[in-house]
Amino acid sequence: MSITSLDGNRFAEMVTHGADYLSANAELVDALNVFPVPDGDTGTNMKLSINSGAKEVQKNVQDHIGKVGAAFSKGLLMGARGNSGVILSQLFRGFSKEIETKSALSSREFARALEAGVQTAYKAVMKPVEGTILTVAKDAAKQAVETAKTTVDIAEVMDDTLATAKKSLSRTPDLLPVLKEVGVVDSGGQGLVFIYEAFLAVLKGQVLSRAPRTDVRSMEELVNAQHHQNVHGFMSTEDIEFGYCTEFMVRLEKDHKPFYEETFRKDLSEYGDSLLVISDEEVAKVHIHSEQPGEVLSYGQQYGPLIHIKIENMREQHSALVKERPALAPSTPVVEKKKQEKWGIVAVATGEGVAKLLKSTGVSAIIEGGQTMNPSTEDLLNAVNRVNAENIIILPNNKNIVMAAEQAAEVAKGNIFVVPSKTIPEGIAAMLAFHPDRDLESNVQAMKNAMQLVKTGQITYAVRDTSIDGMEIKKDDYMGIANGKIVTTNKNLLEAAKNLLIKMIENDSEILTIIYGEGTEPAVAEQLGRFAEEQFPDIEVELHEGGQPVYDFIFSVE
């Protein structure tokens, strides 16, 4: 039976199945990472991004496909992680914008929406690279438009779309030589193919066997995954503006105030942040960080009896985590808002020592993240909202976080700019060029210029055997990476680090900063520091304990 009209209910099924199927295969997508470094997280980022979109859809299932698409786009936007997740969110942002007024789609309208998504995604990427998810999406959408000219069957359009996506994916190594050298297809393109396979299965009334069905996660899981992960971070206890994590459920009853989720959520948002509201016909579940939990409970009680109430003092929790005394006694809530500062700098980092280094240069707030743990657009947006400043600058400090940061800046209100630092050394160099007496434009330009003057080196380990750039690399070997390119490898950590320094340092180099990671013995770091001082006597050498995962050493050469 042909499908000539696609409504919101069926599209919601497609989204849910697409999220499930990609999740089931995320590790496979991760394994397609070109470089053998422990950061192959394309599948993980795409999985987390589309799951965020699917959860929003599951709360807004209805016949009107435009409204379901809007919910999907919103969820994807806020949950987007890494470049692959941001591009995926842009593909469906354009798709959803194209269909927003439509209650159902014909085959031609469906194809045009896919094409609109590609156009939006290409515009979002400053320098689009062919041989990636963008190419796969573009080729597939082009075929969708062609097929829709000759058939009204949407399943037939999706069938041809998927077939073309697979062919395009197989050609990605011809467009990106590094893919051919390593012997893999593009990981983001593979992730999109998994989504399209699930879309087609739903249109054909099938369920892909490798896709385990999952329900929407519980309130507790949502809270743990999306809100509490950054409560303690690297902030000080006194920086917690809303000190009480408040959770409760309202049993909705007809003899109480009529319940409208949108109004309920809007009203509660005035009491704090990190708000989550999930409701059905019988109950509303609430999670919020508030300074006056009693007022929150009183508001909720207007709609019915309260059940399952839980209130936790986050300042006490944070103090215990960082082993410091509480900044405020539990009985002394903060009621006075902080004065707005002129400048606020938000930086992404992981490792206590790295965070301290950035703080010492003037960074206002640290959001935990980096390699293998990219924060989402919503995580970055929440960090920006915690900084009470007239002008805010975001330092992503990782190439795979830049797009999410730019998306957060676009969504947020106010003077918010991203200085696209791709490494910790670039972020530190940018901060050293920052001056509070300059205007925003001058500071951003000065910070960008400073990033160009620093070279970044990284030592990490290989997660598999591979051959790249004529170099044979064995699993667990140490690799030296200079400005994103693997330039040396050795079975011995110290030797790999020495070789990388020799390749990076030039006659005009003046300062070498060595930051050693959480698994690196201080004695080995000190040995490397002595080697650098002896080998390069004209260079100033600084040694810091960064505590960062993944990288045994990070080098900054200026």
C-alpha positions in Angstrom: 0.0 0.0 0.0 1.4 3.3 -1.0 1.7 6.3 1.4 0.6 9.5 -0.3 0.4 11.6 2.8 2.7 11.9 5.8 1.1 13.2 9.0 2.6 14.1 12.4 1.9 10.7 14.1 3.8 8.7 11.4 6.6 11.2 11.3 6.9 11.0 15.1 7.3 7.2 14.7 10.0 7.8 12.1 11.9 10.1 14.5 11.6 7.7 17.4 12.8 4.7 15.4 15.6 6.8 13.9 16.8 7.7 17.3 16.6 4.1 18.6 18.3 2.7 15.6 21.2 5.2 15.6 21.6 4.7 19.3 21.9 0.9 18.8 24.7 1.6 16.2 26.4 4.5 17.8 29.5 2.5 18.7 29.9 1.4 15.1 29.8 5.1 14.0 32.3 6.0 16.7 34.6 3.3 15.4 34.8 5.0 12.0 36.8 7.9 13.4 39.7 8.6 11.0 42.4 9.3 13.6 43.2 6.5 16.1 43.0 8.9 19.0 40.5 8.3 21.9 38.0 10.9 20.6 35.9 8.9 18.1 32.6 10.3 19.4 30.7 11.2 16.3 28.2 8.4 16.9 27.8 9.3 20.6 27.3 13.0 19.7 24.7 12.2 17.0 22.9 9.7 19.3 22.6 12.3 22.2 21.5 15.0 19.8 18.8 13.0 18.1 17.6 11.5 21.4 17.1 15.0 22.6 15.0 15.7 19.6 13.1 12.5 19.9 12.2 13.2 23.5 10.7 16.6 22.6 8.7 14.9 19.8 7.4 12.3 22.3 5.9 15.1 24.3 4.3 16.6 21.3 2.9 13.8 19.2 -0.1 14.9 17.1 -1.5 14.8 13.6 -0.1 18.2 12.5 3.3 17.3 11.1 4.5 21.0 11.1 4.1 21.1 14.9 5.8 17.7 15.4 8.7 19.0 13.2 9.0 22.1 15.2 9.3 20.0 18.4 11.9 17.8 16.8 13.9 20.8 15.6 13.8 22.4 19.1 14.9 19.3 20.9 17.7 18.7 18.4 18.9 22.3 18.6 19.2 22.3 22.4 20.7 18.8 22.6 23.2 19.2 19.7 26.7 18.1 20.7 29.8 18.3 18.6 30.0 19.3 14.9 28.1 16.1 13.8 25.3 16.9 16.2 25.0 20.5 15.2 25.0 19.7 11.5 22.3 17.1 12.2 20.3 19.7 14.1 20.6 22.1 11.2 19.5 19.5 8.6 16.2 19.0 10.5 16.0 22.7 11.4 15.7 23.6 7.7 13.4 20.5 7.1 11.1 21.6 10.0 11.0 25.3 8.9 9.9 24.2 5.4 6.9 22.2 6.8 5.9 24.4 9.8 2.5 25.4 8.4 1.6 22.0 6.9 -0.7 19.5 8.6 0.6 16.7 6.3 3.1 16.3 3.5 2.9 15.0 -0.1 5.8 13.2 -1.6 7.0 16.4 -3.3 6.7 18.4 -0.1 8.6 15.8 1.8 11.4 15.9 -0.8 11.5 19.7 -0.8 11.8 19.7 3.0 14.8 17.4 2.8 16.3 19.8 0.3 15.6 22.8 2.5 17.4 21.0 5.4 20.5 20.6 3.3 20.5 24.3 2.4 20.2 25.3 6.0 23.0 23.0 7.1 25.4 24.2 4.4 24.8 27.8 5.4 25.5 26.9 9.0 29.0 25.6 8.2 31.6 28.3 7.5 33.7 26.1 5.3 31.7 23.1 4.1 33.8 20.0 3.3 32.7 17.5 0.7 32.9 13.9 1.6 31.1 14.4 4.9 27.5 14.1 6.2 26.8 17.2 4.2 27.5 15.5 0.9 25.5 12.4 1.8 22.5 14.6 2.8 22.8 16.7 -0.3 23.0 13.8 -2.7 20.1 12.0 -1.0 17.9 15.1 -1.0 18.6 15.7 -4.7 17.4 12.2 -5.5 14.4 12.7 -3.3 13.3 15.7 -5.4 13.8 13.8 -8.6 11.9 10.7 -7.5 9.0 12.8 -6.2 8.5 14.2 -9.7 7.3 10.7 -10.8 5.6 9.2 -7.8 3.2 10.2 -5.1 4.4 7.4 -2.8 6.5 8.8 0.0 7.9 5.3 0.9 9.2 5.1 -2.7 10.8 8.5 -2.3 12.4 7.5 0.9 13.6 4.2 -0.6 15.4 6.1 -3.4 16.7 8.7 -0.9 18.2 5.9 1.3 19.7 4.1 -1.7 21.4 7.3 -2.9 22.6 8.1 0.6 24.3 4.8 0.8 26.0 5.3 -2.6 27.1 8.7 -1.6 28.5 7.4 1.7 30.5 4.8 -0.3 32.0 7.6 -2.3 33.1 9.7 0.6 36.7 8.2 0.6 37.0 9.4 -3.0 36.3 13.0 -1.9 38.4 12.9 1.3 41.7 11.2 0.8 42.3 10.7 4.5 39.2 8.4 4.6 40.6 6.4 1.7 44.0 6.1 3.4 42.6 4.8 6.6 40.0 2.7 4.8 36.7 4.0 6.3 33.6 6.0 5.1 32.6 9.2 6.7 31.3 8.6 10.2 28.6 11.4 10.2 27.4 10.2 6.8 27.0 6.7 8.2 25.0 8.0 11.1 22.6 9.8 8.8 22.2 6.6 6.8 21.2 4.7 9.9 18.5 7.4 10.6 17.2 7.1 7.0 17.1 3.3 7.2 14.8 3.6 10.2 12.7 6.2 8.5 12.1 3.9 5.6 11.4 0.9 7.9 8.5 2.9 9.5 7.1 3.9 6.1 7.1 0.2 5.1 5.5 -0.9 8.4 8.7 -2.6 9.6 10.9 -2.5 12.7 14.6 -2.9 12.4 15.7 -5.8 14.6 18.9 -4.1 15.9 17.0 -1.1 17.2 15.9 -1.7 20.8 12.8 0.2 21.6 13.2 2.6 24.6 10.7 4.7 26.6 11.2 8.3 27.5 13.6 8.4 30.4 12.3 9.1 33.9 12.5 12.5 35.5 15.4 11.3 37.7 17.4 10.2 34.6 16.7 13.4 32.8 17.9 15.5 35.8 21.1 13.5 36.2 22.0 13.5 32.6 21.2 17.1 31.7 21.3 19.3 34.8 23.3 18.0 37.7 26.3 17.1 35.6 27.6 20.7 35.8 26.4 21.7 39.3 29.7 21.3 41.0 32.0 21.7 37.9 34.7 24.1 38.7 32.6 27.0 40.1 32.8 28.2 43.7 30.0 27.4 46.1 29.0 31.1 46.3 28.6 31.1 42.5 25.5 28.9 42.8 22.7 31.4 42.3 19.8 29.1 42.9 20.7 26.9 45.8 17.9 24.4 46.2 17.2 21.5 43.8 13.5 21.1 44.1 11.6 18.1 42.6 7.9 17.2 43.1 4.8 15.9 41.4 1.4 17.5 41.2 -1.6 15.2 41.0 -3.8 17.2 38.7 -7.4 17.5 39.9 -10.4 19.1 38.3 -11.5 21.1 41.4 -8.2 22.9 41.3 -6.7 25.5 38.9 -7.0 24.4 35.2 -3.6 23.0 34.0 -2.0 24.3 30.9 1.6 23.0 30.6 2.9 26.0 28.6 1.5 28.5 31.3 2.7 26.2 34.1 6.2 26.1 32.7 6.4 29.8 32.0 5.2 30.7 35.5 7.7 28.3 37.2 10.6 29.7 35.1 10.3 32.9 37.1 11.4 31.0 40.3 14.8 29.7 39.1 16.6 27.8 36.3 17.2 24.2 35.1 13.5 23.8 34.8 12.0 20.5 33.6 8.2 19.9 33.3 6.8 16.6 32.1 3.0 16.1 32.2 0.2 13.9 31.2 -3.5 14.1 32.0 -3.1 12.9 35.6 0.2 14.3 36.9 2.9 16.9 36.3 6.5 16.2 37.2 8.7 19.2 38.1 12.4 19.7 38.5 13.8 23.2 39.2 16.8 24.9 40.8 15.3 27.6 43.0 16.2 30.0 45.8 12.7 29.9 47.4 11.5 26.2 47.1 8.6 27.0 49.4 7.2 29.5 46.8 7.6 26.9 44.1 5.7 24.3 46.0 2.9 26.8 46.9 2.5 27.6 43.2 2.3 23.9 42.2 -0.2 23.3 44.9 -2.7 25.5 43.1 -3.1 22.6 40.6 -3.6 19.8 43.0 -2.0 17.8 45.9 1.8 17.5 45.9 3.5 14.1 46.0 7.0 12.8 46.0 8.6 16.0 47.2 12.4 16.2 47.3 14.5 19.3 48.2 18.3 19.3 48.3 20.6 22.1 49.3 23.1 22.2 46.4 25.5 24.5 48.2 26.0 21.9 50.9 26.4 19.2 48.2 28.9 21.3 46.3 30.9 22.2 49.5 31.2 18.5 50.3 32.3 17.7 46.7 35.1 20.3 46.7 35.9 19.9 50.4 35.2 23.4 51.3 33.0 25.0 54.0 29.6 26.2 52.8 29.6 29.8 51.7 26.2 30.2 53.2 24.4 28.4 56.0 21.3 26.5 54.8 19.1 28.9 56.7 20.5 31.9 55.0 19.3 31.9 51.4 20.7 34.3 48.9 18.0 36.8 47.9 20.1 39.6 46.4 21.1 39.2 42.8 24.7 39.9 41.8 25.6 43.1 40.2 26.0 42.8 36.4 29.6 42.8 35.4 30.9 44.4 32.2 32.6 41.2 31.0 31.9 37.5 31.3 34.1 34.8 29.8 32.8 31.2 29.5 35.4 28.5 28.7 35.1 24.8 28.1 37.7 22.7 29.9 38.3 19.5 31.7 40.9 18.8 34.4 41.1 20.8 37.7 44.6 22.2 36.8 43.5 23.3 33.4 40.4 25.0 34.9 42.7 26.9 37.4 45.0 28.0 34.6 42.0 29.5 32.7 40.5 31.0 35.8 43.9 32.7 36.5 43.7 34.4 33.1 40.3 35.9 33.9 37.8 33.3 32.8 34.5 33.8 34.7 32.9 30.3 34.4 34.1 26.9 33.3 31.8 24.4 31.7 33.2 20.9 32.0 33.8 19.3 28.6 36.3 18.6 25.9 37.6 15.6 24.0 35.2 12.7 24.3 32.7 14.8 26.3 31.3 17.6 24.2 28.8 19.8 25.9 25.5 20.3 24.2 24.1 23.6 22.9 21.8 23.6 26.0 24.8 23.0 28.4 26.6 26.0 26.8 23.5 28.1 26.9 22.9 27.3 30.6 26.5 28.4 31.3 26.1 31.6 29.5 22.9 32.3 31.4 24.7 31.8 34.7 27.1 34.6 33.8 25.6 37.9 34.7 27.5 40.2 32.3 26.9 42.9 29.7 29.3 41.3 27.3 30.0 37.5 27.1 32.7 35.7 25.2 32.7 31.9 24.8 35.9 29.9 24.4 35.1 26.4 23.1 38.7 25.2 23.3 38.0 22.2 21.1 37.3 22.1 17.4 34.3 19.8 17.9 32.6 22.3 20.3 32.9 25.5 18.2 29.6 24.9 16.2 27.6 24.1 19.4 29.0 27.3 21.0 28.0 29.4 18.0 24.6 27.8 18.1 24.2 28.7 21.8 25.3 32.3 21.1 22.7 32.5 18.4 19.9 31.2 20.7 20.9 33.3 23.7 20.1 37.0 24.1 22.6 39.8 24.5 26.1 40.6 23.4 27.5 37.1 23.1 30.4 36.2 20.9 32.4 33.0 20.2 36.2 33.2 19.9 36.7 29.9 18.1 39.6 28.5 20.1 40.2 24.8 19.1 42.6 23.9 21.9 43.4 24.8 25.5 46.6 26.7 24.5 44.6 28.7 22.0 42.1 29.5 24.7 44.8 30.6 27.2 46.5 32.7 24.5 43.2 34.4 23.7 42.7 35.2 27.3 46.1 36.8 27.7 45.2 39.1 24.8 41.9 40.1 26.5 41.8 43.6 28.1 38.7 44.8 30.0 39.2 48.4 28.9 38.7 47.6 25.2 35.3 47.4 23.5 33.9 44.0 22.6 34.8 44.1 18.9 38.4 45.0 19.7 38.7 42.3 22.3 37.3 39.6 20.0 39.7 40.6 17.3 42.7 40.7 19.6 41.9 37.3 21.0 41.5 35.8 17.5 44.9 37.2 16.5 46.6 35.9 19.6 45.3 32.4 18.8 47.2 32.4 15.5 50.5 32.9 17.3 50.4 29.8 19.4 51.2 26.2 18.4 49.5 23.3 20.1 51.0 19.9 20.8 49.3 16.9 22.3 50.4 13.5 23.4 47.8 10.7 23.5 47.6 7.0 22.8 46.4 5.0 19.8 43.1 3.1 20.2 43.8 0.8 17.2 46.4 -0.1 14.6 46.4 2.1 11.6 48.5 3.7 8.8 48.1 7.4 8.2 50.3 9.9 6.4 52.8 7.2 5.7 53.2 6.4 9.4 52.5 3.0 10.9 50.8 3.3 14.3 50.2 0.4 16.6 47.4 0.2 19.2 48.5 1.7 22.6 51.5 3.5 21.0 51.9 7.1 22.1 51.3 9.7 19.4 52.6 13.2 19.1 50.1 15.6 17.4 51.2 19.1 16.3 48.4 21.5 15.4 46.0 18.6 14.7 48.4 16.4 12.6 50.1 13.2 13.9 53.8 13.8 13.4 55.5 11.2 15.6 54.8 7.9 17.4 56.6 5.9 20.0 56.0 3.1 22.5 57.5 5.2 25.2 55.7 8.2 26.6 58.7 10.3 27.4 60.4 9.6 24.0 57.2 10.5 22.1 56.9 13.8 24.1 60.6 14.6 23.4 60.2 13.9 19.7 57.2 16.1 19.5 58.9 19.0 21.2 61.9 18.7 18.8 59.5 18.9 15.8 57.5 21.9 17.2 60.1 24.2 18.7 61.8 26.6 16.2 64.5 29.3 16.5 62.0 32.1 17.1 60.1 30.2 19.8 60.2 31.9 23.2 57.8 30.2 25.6 57.0 26.5 26.1 54.2 25.6 28.5 53.9 21.9 29.4 50.5 20.7 30.9 50.5 17.1 32.1 47.4 15.0 32.4 45.7 13.0 35.1 47.4 9.7 34.3 50.9 11.1 33.9 53.5 10.6 36.6 54.8 13.9 37.9 58.3 12.5 37.8 58.0 11.9 34.0 56.7 15.4 33.6 59.6 16.8 35.5 62.0 14.8 33.4 60.5 16.3 30.3 60.7 19.8 31.7 64.5 19.3 32.4 64.9 17.9 28.9 63.3 21.0 27.4 65.4 23.4 29.5 68.6 21.6 28.4 67.7 21.1 24.8 66.3 24.6 24.3 68.2 26.9 26.7 66.9 30.1 25.1 63.2 29.2 25.8 61.3 29.9 29.0 59.8 26.6 30.2 56.6 26.4 32.4 55.3 23.1 33.9 51.7 22.8 35.1 49.6 19.9 36.4 46.5 20.0 34.3 44.7 16.8 35.3 43.1 16.5 31.9 42.0 13.1 30.6 42.9 11.7 27.2 46.1 13.8 26.7 49.2 12.8 28.7 50.7 16.1 27.7 49.5 19.4 26.2 52.2 21.7 24.8 51.8 25.4 24.1 54.7 26.9 22.0 54.8 30.7 21.5 
